[in-house]
Amino acid sequence: MFKSLKLYVGGTLDLENISNILIDFNYKRQEKTAEEGDFSRRGEIIDIFPFTFELPIRIELDVEKIASIKTFDPSTGAGLWEHKIVIILPVTKSHATKTISFKEDFPLDNFLDLNPGDYVVHTQYGIGRFLGIKKIGAKAKPTDHMVIEYDREEKLYVPIEQMHLVQKYVAFQTRKPKLYRLGSKEWQRTKEKTKKGIQKLAWEFLNLQAMRLSVQGFAYSADTEWQKEFEETFPYQETPDQVKATQEVKADMESPRPMDRLLCGDVGYGKTEVAMRSAFKATQDSRQVAFLVPTTILAEQHYQNFSSRLGNFPINIAMLCRFKTGAEQKRIIEGVGKGNIDIVIGTHRLLSDDIKFKDLGLVIIDEEQRFGVKAKEKLKALRLTSDILTLTATPIPRTLYMSLMAAKDLSVINTPPQNRLPIKTIVVEYDDALIEQAISKEIRRKGQVYFVHNRIHDIEKIKEKITRILPSDTKVAIAHGQMPPRALERVMLDFLKKKIDVLICTMIIESGIDIPSVNTIIVTDAHTFGLSDLHQLRGRVGRFNRSAYAYFTIPKNAILDTDAKKRLDAIQKHSQLGAGFNIAMEDLELRGAGNLLGVEQHGFITCIGFDLYCRLLREAIGNFKKYIGPQEAHDEAN
């Protein structure tokens, strides 16, 4: 996984040996090197189109010594520029197969890949071990069956048409689950006990919804002409899912009950545009909008984006975060209270007790799971009176599943934007030559680079190191959360304006919006990050119609624990467009649930698996909704 091949002028090269290495790296020997992953040989010349390169390279030998390395134009064969050293990386399997789907089905149907040896749950027979697919039946027309092994090596053969009764066993622990016996009543007893425990949680979920339904909200007017004019300023082609999500949000806003909608979409899939259109709609009925984001950097980026898009309309926008001085914050708070400010974008500061809106109509929350307990309590109260739109890129499984089970309204953006390309993901040992190569390649095509180093104490030394290995005219800057607010704001604005080539930063850039010119990200000590963090960081690039690269580096000769290896394997494996749902479930398996659902519910999930647990919860919620109205649910829950 961490292999690489270093070639440099003056070094020796065995042609037979390099051919074997390249084949091992998933390269294909061709007559002519034309696309990524090809290589070819002619005498003492070898052409390679390395993974992560825009163009192929030509290596000329003098006997076994490398005489020159040049990037060349494959259409003409003309040399373009020379290299002293290049790093060849393996072609990852997902790119080698060229089977992507440096349109996916709705996730409930094909949520997890099932492999032989995985534990599964059959809703009628309990937990067993999946052995594979076998043809069974009449010789003339045998049919495919799933083979599941139970306790004492008993086998269950499930026809493919009944495979909806089987799901992969996912729980919040690493130890192996208990296998059940076929024909035993123990599984039924376990299910019944779990059902009773789930009912309590179902009431809790319905409680807030019932209260919300019993409150009269604000019904917005139909779209204005200005709304249509504003939406036409969107510089890209909307995807079908974006259009559908926008329609669903607008329908909620025009309804008299308060909206509480979760908008799920992978990083870069256009959630911000849906949010912006809903914010604009709220202002057309003179209602105020609060856009709550987890970091000051994201607040700054959203503020710049909103200001640019709304500049031709009489809508007042403000940003409230630590970038602002005390006097500026005071002025903004007064403007919010008087109704002079239509849209305010900010961090958890927006939830402080001194913030009083004149007429708050819509609250947009970006990545709610990243806010603390106090903030969530405030948001819970807001849900009863204001319209709420929550955005999430890598949904925590509880949010996703509960939403799918009628505890929350859900919109999903699964379609990637037009011309969006998958991000080429490379997990590799850190090497100065590789870093220089990756950065120089990006700068050569007029792009910018994020270099993520999540330790502030030695980030200055990292800057010095990176500056040393790059050309002297490369502009390098630092950004982290402990910088003075004004200095951090200045750096981020300079980066947005392309005055900086390489931004060496902490995870402060984890959440962000489109910067089309940033298409390479390098992350050091990638093994120390959570899986969803790696996915979020990767999502900072690839926001445009050009190849993007994510390099996740680990120290040389590092000994990684099992979970770290799994995380790095998963981030490289799930590099296709729309991988956020897969990442969320892999993350669930790797990190466990913590206090996601409480200790009691944790035990129930272990007994029957997460998927069946969620099905039973959906069933309980559905039954309660069927037999009692919203007010009765509210009374019963209390």
N, C-alpha and C positions, 0 to 999 in steps of 0.2 A: 504493500500500500504506500510505502514511503520511498520507493525506489526512484532514482534519477541517474542520468548519464551525463557526465561533464566532458565536453570536447573543447580543446583549445589549440590555437595555432602553435606549432612546435611540438605538440604532444604526439605520441605514437598511437597508431590505430590499425588493428587487425581486421581486414574486411570481412572475413568469415565470421569472426567473433561478433562484430557489430551487427551483422545480419541476424544472428541468433538472438542477440539482445533485443533488437527492434521487434522481432517476431514475438518474443516473450512480453514485450511492452504493448502488444496488440496492434502493431503496425502491419501493413500488408505490402508485400513486394509486388510492384507493378512494372510494366514496361516503361511508363512515364509517370513522374510524380506530379499529380494534378490537384489533389485535395488532401485535406488534413488526415493524417494517419497513413499516407502512402510513403514508400521509399523505393528507390531504384538504383541500379549500379551499372556503370559503363567504364570498364577498365579501372583506372585509379581515381575515378570520380564517383562519389555517392551523393545522391539527392535525397533529402528528407523533408517532409512537410510535418514539422513537429506539432504536437498537441499544444494549443495556446498561442500558436504563431498565425499571423495574418497571411504570410507568404512562406514558400519553402526556402530551404537553405541548400547550398551546394558546397560540398567538402572536397577539395582537391588535395591529393596525396603526392608526396615525393617519396617513392618506395613506401615505407610504413609511417612516415612522418607527415603530419597535417601541415600543408603549405599555406592554405587559405580557407576561410569560411565566409561565404557571401550569401546574403539574401538575394534571390533572383525572381524575376517575373516569369511565371510558368508559361505564359502565352508566347513570350518572345525568347526566353532563355537569357535575357540580358541581366547582368549583375547590377544590383541597386546600391547596396552598402555592405561594408565589411564588418566582421565581428572578430574580436580577439578570443572570445569564449562564448559557448552556448550551452544551455542546460536542456537536455531532452527528457521530457516527462512521459510516463506511460499514458496511452489513450485509455480513459476509463471505460468500463464495459458498456455503460449506458450510451456513450458516444460512439463506441466501436460498432454497436448493433444498428445505429441510425434508426431506432424505432421509438422516437419520442412522441408521445401521444399528445485558462488562462491558459383535444377536448376529452375531458375525463368524465366518467359516469358520476352521478351524485354519490357522495362518499359512503352512504349507508349500504349501498349494494356491493361495491367492490372496495371496501374500506381497508382490508388487510390482506396481504398475500398469505396464503396458507401453504406451508411446506411440510413434507413428511417428517414426523417426529414432533410436530407442534401439538400442544394440548388444545382440545376443542370441547365445546359444550353442545350437546344435543338437548333440545328443550324437554324431551320426554324421558331420556335415559341418563342424562348427567354428563359428568366430565370423563373423557377418554382421550386416547392418543391417536392422532390421525396418521395412518400408515401409507396412504396414497390412493390412487384411483385404479379400479380393477374392473374388467369386463366380465359380467356374469349373466347367465341365462341360456336360452336355446342357442345351439351352435349356429343356426342360420342367422340369428339376429341378436347377438349378445348386446347388453346395454351397460353403460358406465355406472359404477357404484363407488361411493366413498367408503373406504375401509377404516373403521374406528376400533381400536383395541381398548377393552375395559379391564377391570380387575380380574386376576387369574387368567389373563390372556384370552378372555372371551372376545369374540369379534361381532361387530354390528356392520351390516352392509346397507348403506343408505343410497337409494336411487338418486341420480343427479337431479331429477325433477323435485326431490324433497330436500335439496341441500340448503334451502332457506331456513330449515330447522336447525342448521349447524352453524356455529360461529367460532372463531378462534377464541380460546380462553385468554382473557387479559385481566390481570388483577394488579394490585399495588404491592407486590412482593416478588422476591426472586426465587423463593423456595418452590419446589415442585408441588402441584396440587394433588389432592387425594383422588384416586380413580374409583369410580362407583362400580358396583356389580350389576350386570344386566338382570332384570327381573326383581331386584331388591326394592323394598318400599322406602328405603332410606333417602333416595333422591327426592321422592315426592314429599316426604316429611321436611326435608331441608328447604324445598321450594315454598311450602306452606308457611313455615316459620319466617322465611325471608319476606314473603308477601305481607305478613302482618307488620313486620318492622318497617317496610317501605311506606305503608299507609300514613304513618306519622309524618314522614318527610314530604309526602304528596300534599298533605294539608298545609304544611309550611309554604310550599311553592304556590299553592292556590290562594293563600291568605293575601299576599301582596297584590296578586292579580285581581282578586275579588274586590279588594278595597279600591283598586284603580278603576275597575269597571263601574263601581257605584258612585264615582266622582264625575261630575260634569266638567269636561274639558273645553278647550277652545277649538271651534271648527274653522279652519282657514278657508279663505275664498279660493275659487278656481284660479289657475295660472293667469297672470297678467301679460300684457304685451311685452313689458320689460323683462318678465321671466323668460319669454321666448328669445328676446334679443340677447339676454345674458348667456343663455345656454348655447347660442350659436357662436359665442366667442371661444368655446372649448376647442383647442387647437388640434385635437385628435378625433378619430372616428370612434363613436361610442360602440362598445360591444353589446350584443343582445342582452347579456346579463346585467350590464350597467343600466340599460334602458328599463329592464324589468324591475330592478331594485329601486330605481328612481320613481317609477310608477307606484310601487308598493308603499314607499315612504310618503309620497304625496297623498295617496289615498288615506293613509293613517292620519296625516295632518288635517285633511279635510273632514275627518270623522270627529264627532263630539267627544269621544273618549280619549284620554291621554295616550299618546303613542309610547310604546316601550319596545323598540325594534332593535335586534342585533343584526348587524351587517358583517358577514364573514366574506373575506376575499384574500387571496394570497398577496404577498408583498408586491406592490406595483400594479395591481389589477384595477385600480380606479375607484377605490372607496372614497378618497378625498373629494373627487368630483361629485359623487352622489351627495356627500355631506354639504358641499358648497352650494349645490342647487337647493337643498332643503333649507339652508341658512338664508339664502336669498329669498325664498318663498316666505319665510317667517317675517322678514323685514317688510314685505309688501303689505302685510296687515298690521304694520307698526308694532310688531312684537320684537323683543330683544333676543339675542342669541348668545349663549356661552359655549365656547369651544374649548373643552378641557383636554389637555395633552400632558404626557408624563414627564417631559423634559423641557428645559428652557430653549435648547437648540431647536427642538421641533416647533415650539411656540414661535420662534423667530422665523423659521422657514414657512410655516403656515401663514404668518402675518404678511410676509413678503408676497406669497402666492395670492392671498386674498386681496391685498392692496393692488396688485397688478391686474387681476381679473375684474375687480369691482371699481377700478379707477374712473370709469366713465359714468358711474351711477351715483346719485346723491345718498350714499350709505356711509356712515361713519364707522371706522374700524379702529380698534385699539388692542394693544398687547399688554397684558399684566403678568409680569414675572420679575425675577431678580435682576434682569438687565436694566430695569427702570429704577431711577433714584426714588427716594422717599417722596420728594415733591411731585414727581411725575406720577407715582402710584396714587397719591392723594387726589391729583387732578382727574385721573382716570376713574377712580372710585366715585368721585362726585358726579362725573359725567354719566356713569352707569346709573347712579341713583336718580338723576334728573331725567333720564331717558334720552340724553344727548348722544349717547353711544349706542349704535345698533348692534354691532357684533364685537364681542370682546374675546380674545384668544389668550389663554394663559394656562399655567400649571395649577396645582392644587391650591395655590393662592386665591383662585377664584371662589373657593369654598370657605374662605375665612368668614368669621362672624361679622366683620365690618363691611362686607360686600352686600349691598341691598339693591336689587334691581327694581326699576320702576314698573316694568311689565315684561318679565321673563317668559318667553314662549317656548323656546327650544334649547335643550342642552345636548351637545354632541360630545361624546366621550371617546377618546382614542385609547385603546388598550386598557380597559378598566381594571384588568387583573394586576396592573402595575401600580395601582394606587393603594394606599394604606387603609387600615380598618376605619379610622375616623372619617376619611374621605368617602368611603363606601357607605357609612351610616348617613352622611349628609345626602348622598346621591339617592339613597333609599327613600328619604323624605321627599326629595324633589320629584321622584317618580309618580307621586300621587297628584301632583298639580301641573307639572310641565310635560311637554313632549320630550322623550328621550330617544336619541339615536346613538347606539354604541357600535364602534368600529373595532374589528379585531382581525389581525393577519394570520396568526397561528393560534387558533382558538384553544383555550384550555378545554380538555375533554368534557368537563362538567358543563361549561357554558354551551358547548356545541350540542351535546346530547340532550340536556334539559330543554334547550330551545327546540330541538327536533321533536320533543315530546310535549309540545303545547304549553310549556311553562313560560315561553317567551316567543314573540313573533320573530321570524327569521327570514332574512334575505341572503342569498348566496351569489357571489360573483365567481363563477368557475372558468369563464372564458378569458383567455389571455388577450391583452390588447393586440391590435393588428401589428404585424411585423415584429412582435416580441420574440426574442430568441432565448433558449435556455441558457443559464449561466454555467460556463465551464468551471467545474469545481475540482480543485486539485488539493489533495492532502499530501504533504511532503515535508521532509526534514529541512530545517532552516539552512540556507546557504547564501552568503553574500552575493555570489555571482548570479544566482537565480533571482534574487531580489533586484539587483541592478538590471538584469535582463527584462524582468516583468515591468518595472517602472519605466525604463527607457522606451520599451515598445509602446506603452500607453502614451507617453509624452510625444513620441514620434508621430502618432496619429492625432495629435492636438487634444488629447484627453487629460484627465486628472485621476489621481490615485488617493484612496484612503489607506493609511497604514495604521492598523489598530494595535496598540500596545497598552494593555489595561492596567499598567502600574505607573502611578504618577511619580514615585520616588526616583526612578531612573529614566524617565521619558526624555529628559534633556540629553542624556548620554546617547539614547537611541537616535535622537535627531542628529547629533554630531556624527554618529556612525553612518547613518543614511546619507548625510550630506557629503561625507568623504568618498563614498563609492559612486556618486552620481556626478554628471558634468557640472562645472562650476556655475553655470547660468540657471540651474534648476532651483525653483523657488520652493522652499520647504518651511512649513510652519507647524505649530503645536496648538492643540485644543483639548482642554480637560475641565472638569467641573469645579476645580479649586482655583481657577484663574479669576482675577477680578472681572466682574460682569462686563464692564465696558471693553476690556481687552478681548474677552471671549467673543463678544458681539462683533467686534471689528474683524477678528480673524475669520469668523464664519461668513461675514458679508464679503470679505476679500475672496474667500474660497468660492462663494456663489458667483462672484463677478469674474472668476477665472484668473485672478491675480496670483493665485497660489497653485503650484503643480501637485505637490504632495502634502497631504494633511496628516500629520502624525497625531493620533488622538486615542482617547479611551473609548469605552462603550457609550460615551455620550451621544454618538451618532447612530446608535442602534435603531431608534425610531426616526424616520425621516420621510421626505417627499422627493419627487423627481428632481434630480440634477443630471440631465441627460449626458453631460460631458464626463461624468465619473463612471468609468467602466472597468476599473481594476480595484480590487480590495485585497489587502494582505493582512492576515491576522496572525500575530505571534502567540505562542503557547496555546494553540487552539484546543488542546486537550483539557484545559482548565475551564472551558466554557460549557454551559448547558446546551443541549441540542437545539431548543427553540431560539436561544441567543445566537447560535451559529447561523441558523436560517434567517433570522432578522438581519444580521450583519451582511449576509450574502445578498439580501434584498436591497441593500443600499446601491447596488450596481445593476446593470442590465435593464435600465429604464428606457432604453432607446433601441433603434433598429440596427444596432451593431453588436458584434460579439463582445461579451463581458466575461471577466475572469475573477474567480474567488480562490485565493491561495490560503489554505489553512496550514500553517507551519507548526512543527513541533521541534524541540531541541534535538540536536544530533545525539544519537545513541540513547534517547530517552526510553525508560522502561515505563510503559503505560499500564494502568490497571484495566481490568476487563471492561468496566463501564465506559471509560474514556475511549477505548478501541471501538466499542459498539457505537458511540456517538459519532466518531469520525467516519466509521464505515457507513453509518446511516446518512450523514450529510452528503457524502460522496455518491451514495446509491440513489438518494432522492434528489436529484438535481434537475429533474424535468419540470416543465411549467406546471404550476398548480400543486407543488409538492407539500404545501402547508398542512393539508389534512393528514397525509402520511407521517409528516414530521411530528404533528401533535400526538398521534397515537404511539409512535416509537418513543416519544418523550415520556408519555404516560408509563410505558413499560419500564423505561430505564430509571426514572427518578422517583416513581412511587407517588402516592396520593397525598402524603402528609395529612393535613387536617381538612382536605378538600370536602369531604362529606361527613366528617365526624367519626369517632371511634366505633360506634355501634354499626353505622352503615358500612364502614371499612370491613368489618367482619362478615357482613352479608355478601359483599362483593367477592371476598375471598372464597366463600362457599360455593357461589354459583357463577362467577365470572362477570365482568363489567357489562358485556353486551346484554346478557339475559337480565341482569339487574335493571338496566335501563329500559328494557322492554316491559318488565313488570311495573316499573315506575310509570311509564307511559300509560299502561293499562289502568293503573290505579287512578291516575289523574283523569283519564277519559271517563272512567266510571263515576267519579265524584262529579264531574261536570255534567254528565248525562242526567243524573238523578236529582241534583240540587242546583238552584240558581246562584248567581254571584253573591247576593246578600246572605243567603243561607250558608254558603261556604265561608264567608267572612265571620258569621256568628259562630259556626261550628269550630272553626280554627281557633277562635278565642275562648 
